[in-house]
């Protein structure tokens, strides 16, 4: 076995953006439009958790169309 590191190491920086585009609302779907509006308001308020949640719901939502 190797000895544990006994000194601080530099932090690993991971990319923030994976290169994926955000999902777009399906035209004519009120649910998609509302999710996109909530996402925009959350982003304006700095709530990136809600932005991510809305993106997940938008990606899953088309399965119901």
N, C-alpha and C positions, 0 to 999 in steps of 0.2 A: 504494500500500500504506500501511497505517497503521503508526505507530510502535509498537513493543512497549511494554507497560506496564513502567515501571521502578520501581514501588513495590508494596508488598504490598497485596493486595486482601483483603476479608473472605471467609471460607470460605463456600461454598454449603452450606446444610444441607438434606439430602434427608430426606423422611419415612421413618421406620423401618418403619412398618406401612402396607402398601398397601391395607388394608381387606379383604383376602381372609381368609376364615376358614380355619383349618387343616383338612386333610382328616380325616375320621373313619373309623375302621376299619369294614370290612364285617362285619356281624353273622355269626358262625359261621365266620369265616375265621381260622385260627390264625396265618397269615403277617401279616395286618393287625394282629392283636392284639399280636404280638411287635414289629412296627415301632412301634406306639403306645407300648408299654412302654419300648423303647429310647429313643424320643423324650422320654418323661417323665423317665427317668433322666438323659439328657443335659442337659435343661433344668435339672434340680435341681443338676447339677454345673457349670452355666454354659457348657456346650459347645454354642453356638448353631450351629456348623457341622454337627454331627451332627443337631441338631434340623431344620435345613434339609434335609439329605440324607434324613432319614426322611420329611419332608413330600413331597419329590419322589417317593420310592419309593411312598408311599401313593397319591399321585395317579396314578401309572403302573400300580399294581398292579391296580386294578379291570378293566383291559383283559384280564387273564388269568382272570377269573372266568367 
